[in-house]
């Protein structure tokens, strides 16, 4: 089982090489830990720790122009590894990649991210560019 909680240096460098002046959507898939233990030893549920992350990071996200454009409740994986399951799924929209960079480097966000780090067992964060809608599944 993977443990993808924070981006690797290579992944973050790849993100920074993409255009910064266009809107981006970030697909978030989150699997929570049943129990989350903070560095000071406090233990809460992963859901409670993730709720704290939302409480503390949400105002920063919104101040920078971010919004949640879609949220869903995962039910099952139809195509993909059978052992993968997700507790939370949403798409966050940022006015541009610079807003995302400003968020993750914000001093208050850096304090809030500890909640995410203890809450999350595994995650996927996939940057997506806007594309024209169409009638079929193809590009």
N, C-alpha and C positions, 0 to 999 in steps of 0.2 A: 504494500500500500504506500502510495506516495505521500509526501508531506510538503505540499506546495503552499506556503503561507506568505512568503516574501519573494519578490523577484530576484533572480540572480543578477550579477553585474552585467553579464552578456545580454540578458533580456532587457534590462533597463537601458543599456547602451543602444540596443536595436530600437526601442521605443523613441529615444531621443533623436535618432537619425530620420525619423518620419516627419512629415510636415507638421509645423506647430501652429499654423494660422487657420486651420479649418476645424469645424466641429468634429468631435469624436464621440463615439458611444463605447462604453466599456461593459461587456457581458460579464457578469459576476455569477459564479456558481460556488456555493459555500457549503461545506460539510462541517458541522460543529462538533467539538469535543463534548462528551457527556459531562465531563468535569473539567473546569479550567482553574489552574493554580497560578496565582500571581507570584512575581519574584519575592514579595514579602511574606508568602506562605498562605495568603487568603485564598480560599477555594470556594468557587461558586459554579453554577452550571455554565456550560458553554453559551447557552441562549442568553443568560443574564449578562455575561461578559460581552457578548456581541451587542446586546441592547445598550450597554454602557458605551461601546464604540460608536454606535449610531447617535446616541445622545451628545457625545462630546465632539464628534467629527462632523455631524450634520450641519451645524451653523457655519462652519468653515466652508464646506462643500457648497452650501447655498449662497454664501457671500461671494464666492468666486463664479457664480452663475450656473452651478451644477443643478441638475434635476433628475429625478427618477422618472423615466418615460415608460417603463414597463416593469411589472413585478408579478411573479407567478409562484405557485406552490408546486414544486416538483413531485410527481407521482410515481414514475418509474422510468428506467432507461430502456428505450425501445431499440436503439442501436448504440452499441458501445460496450465497454467492459461490464460484465454482470455485477462485479463487486462495487462499481461506482454508484453512489447515490448522493443526492444533494438535499440539504435542508432548506436552503434559501437560493432563489434565482431572481436576478433583476438586471435591468440595463440602465446604467447611469449615463446621462448625456452631459458633456462639458462643452462650453462655447468654443474651446480650442484646447490643444494639447498643453499650451502654456498654463491654462487654468489647473489642469491636473498636476503639472509640475509644481505650481505654486502651492497647491494643497499638500502634496506629500513632503514639501520642504518647509511648510509652515511650522513654527515652533510649537503652537498649541496642538496641531495635528500629530506631531511627533510624540507628544505626551499621550494623546488619545489612542495611538496605534497599538500600545501595549495591550489594550482590551481585545483588539482583533487578534493579536499574536497568541494570546492564551486561549481565546475562544475557538479558533479555527483549527480543525484537524487536517483539512485539505481544501484547496480552492483552485479555481481557474479564473483568470482575469484576462479577457481577450479584447484587445483594442480593435474597433471596427470604424471604418469611414462610412459616411453617408453614401448611399447609392440610389439611383432612380428606381421607384417601384415598377414592377412589371406584372404581366399576367401569368407568367410561368415561373418555374423554379430556377431556370438558367439565368446567367448574368446578363 
